[in-house]
Amino acid sequence: MAQDKAELAVERSENGPRLSLKGRLDAAGSAAVWQRAVREAQPGAVVDASGVTYCDSAGAALLYDLQQRNGVRIEGLPEEAKSLLKPYEKIEFPKLEKEPPRKESAPTAIGRVAVGLVRDARDQIIFTGQASVALIQGLFRPDLVRWRDMWHTFETAGVNALFIVGMIGFLTGMIMAFQSTVPLQQFGVDIFVVNLVALAMLRELGGIMTAIVLAGRSGSAFAAEIGTMKVNEEVDALTTMGLDPVRFLVVPKVMAAILVTPLLTIYANVIGIAGGLMVVMLFGHPWAAVYNQLTGAVDLSDIATGLIKSFFFGALVGGIGCLRGLQTKIGATAVGESTTRAVVSGITLIIVVDAIFAVVFWATNF
Amino acid sequence: MGGIIEVRNLTAGYGGTAILENLTFDVHKGEIFVILGGSGCGKSTLLKHLIGLLPPLEGDILIEGKSLPKAEGRERQAILKRIGVSYQSGALFGSMTLSENVRLPLEEYTDLPNDALDLIAWMKLKLVGLENYVASLPSEVSGGMQKRAALARAMAMDPAVVFLDEPSAGLDPITSADLDALILRLNKTLGMTFVIVTHELPSIYAIADRVIMLDKKTKGIIAEGKPDDLRDHSDNAFVRQFFHREVTEVAE
């Protein structure tokens, strides 16, 4: 049907232009002639549509558009176009006025952001309270806890994360050892790389890396799961059954996160230090020397600091994931937003809490 | 000359499990064709095959003479452009206004200028009586309106066939009757072919030209014809029961 492609011919005369439309006015045809037809349809123009062989709703829309213009007359409207245009005889296309995007003054914007932050902080405090109460209640009344959900989360957040946590830990240990061995060798003290890797892993990196992986893998998953339930009104269903969504959805997840983070941290520590030690040994230090260095460098407080923090990291990642899920608004985009927010606030809070612990441990000489 | 849709020896199902076996039927141009059956008989599965979401286990589906399952790439896209689907939940994009929802296929498939797209979207929404809700988000209008908007979106590309999955599910009887009237009007004035999956008997009597009834046990079509004929003259006990029980319920 290429032969009857839509065409527009314009004849100019004293009485105004005469536009002849020909051929198939389907979506493609109408698109081809639309701009020009609209431009040429000055007041007084006559549109001759008798050459139109086919007209679908795009064509009808073009004819309607021309018809609505002041002083434009249409001749020879084909039957199919007439029937397509029938519903629009008595009604006019309202000029869609796109609201210009409202400009916000700087103080308003700052105020809005500040209010948002304060509200969010309030939500977090309320949520922390609710979740703590529910968790403590769970400790005294274990029958209220959904253990099956807890173990399921424990498995997906913990066991299934072993590979990635192990790999990241191992490589980080190796990289740290590599990068520090070369400069320390110049002073002949490269055996102290063992101290460096072990202390950094135990006190800081093992816990933080694990928590960040957990925030990316599981915090986001919690937010997406609870967020979708929120969108599907499943959370409302729980509430109307008289079941507390916090106890039902949040407690098993937070509990699993609190239990699994220290375990994963120990695992990351061991693997990370192993990676570092491997590099040191590759640089020619015997196992006995490395082992002595390690036992001399590390004491119980180093291990304890890392582990104490990891409990908090776990609670944080699990809690913030669930909170963002419960805050989800309407629609598919909202779920994506909650997931993003879960990961971003999760990671931010991990670092902030870590900084606080650094000060506290320093002040208490721990 | 076959129908606008020709189903040939179709075995429908997924994951290797056949839910319907060896179906053959035609949908004719310009008719309102209803797929009927009890819950779990495979109505929705059949619909998913007809609109190309599931590949047939066996057999073929021709839309305007071209095989949908065998087509690939551009050819398949060309066939899919000829059908419009309105899903049970409406499936409107929540982040877009009604107008943007209707515009989307036009925007993607044609080079029409922006004003033209707005105008066509408005015209389509006018057809379903939503011309005053152009700038509303789906969440801001009622369930019935969402269904009508979904219908407008399904018609955006002037398809040859419009598929509706349970259009009256979740609607009150009046809204549902309005929707029936709308479908009937679109069918009469624009000559649009409709394939509707439903088990709402009042709707079926009001709009259906032809009905096929699917059955779970035989995994096939147990009745085909005009709804009144099936109610009064079917020799199948299940078909009679299906029609009559519901009719008495409605009469009350």
Interface residues (C-beta under 8 A of the other chain):
Chain A: D26 A27 A28 S30 A31 A32 W34 Q35 V38 D56 S57 A58 A60 A61 L62 Y64 D65 S83 L84 K86 P87 Y88 I91 F93 P94 L96 I330 G331 A332 T333
Chain B: G94 S95 S99 L106 Y109 T110 D111 L112 P113 D115 A116 D118 L119 I120 W122 M123 K124 K126 L127 E131 V134 A135 S139 M155 M157 D158 T189 L190
